[in-house]
Amino acid sequence: AYGDDRSHEIQVCLSQVDRHLTLRIQDDGLSFNPLQYANQSFPMTLEAAQKGGMGLHLIRHFSDECRYQRRGEFNVLEVVLEEGLEVDRDSSGAVC
């Protein structure tokens, strides 16, 4: 994802406004838009299953909206959850 041996940072931010929960993942890797890839078909058996590819399907299935942007040197993926959202918070107010 990076093409070099340097240290890299991935930022993950979770925010809530009203009934919208947004997960933003940002990295400085090579340009990669996961939303350009088609969903893989489900295998009929566990033996037929292959590694990889199902994460994107799960994100698309369970989210209400997904957005990708390349901002300068950064990949930014936002995943939005909306209706019927149940949010648990700890004593500090952080989303658990």
N, C-alpha and C positions, 0 to 999 in steps of 0.2 A: 504494500500500500504506500510505501514511502520511497523506495528506490535508493536508499542510502543507509548508512549505519549510525547516523546521528540520533540523539535522543529527541523524542517527539511527545507532544502533549495532546490529550483528547479532553475536551471540555464537555461536560454534561450538565444541563440546566433544566430544572423542572419548575414550572410556574403555573399558577392558577389564577384565572380571572373569571369571576362568576362561575358558570358551569363548564368552562373550558380549561382543560388541563393540557399544557403543552410541554413536551419533552424535546429539547434541542440538543443535538449532538454535533459538535464541531471539531474538525481535525485539520491538520495542515498536510495531509497526504496528497497523493496524486489525484487529479480530478476524477471523481467517481460519482455518478448519479445512479443510485440504486433503483430509482423509480423508472428508469429506462428499460429495465429487465422484465420480461414476461414471467408470470407465475409458473412454477414447475407443476407438473401433474402429480397427484398423489400416487404413491406406489400401492399396489394391491396387497402386498405382504411386507412384513418387516425385512425379510430376506432380500426383497427387490429394492428396498430403500437405499439411497445413496447419501453420502455426507453432503451437507450444504444445500443452500437454496430455499429452505423452508422458512427461514427467519423473515425474509421479505414477505412471504405469503402471510405469515402470522401478523406482521405489523399492518399490512394492508387490510386484513380481515377484521382485526380488533380495533382499528383506529377509525375515526370519522374523516380525517384528512391527513395527507402527507405532503410535505413540500420540500424541495431541494433547491439550493442555490449554491453557486460557486461565487464566493465573495473574496475577491483578490486571491490570496494563496490558501483559502480555507474552503473545505466542504462543509456545508451547513444543512443538516437534515432536521426538519421539525415534524413531529408526530402529534396530532391533536386528538384528544378524546373529549366528547361532549355530553351527549344525553345519558341520563341515568347514572351519572358519575357518583360513586360513593368514595369519599376520600377520608382516610384515617389520618389523624394528626397526633404527634406526641405532645408532651407537656410544653415544649417550646414553640409549637405551632408548625413544625416541619411536617411535610407529607411523608408518611411511612409506607 
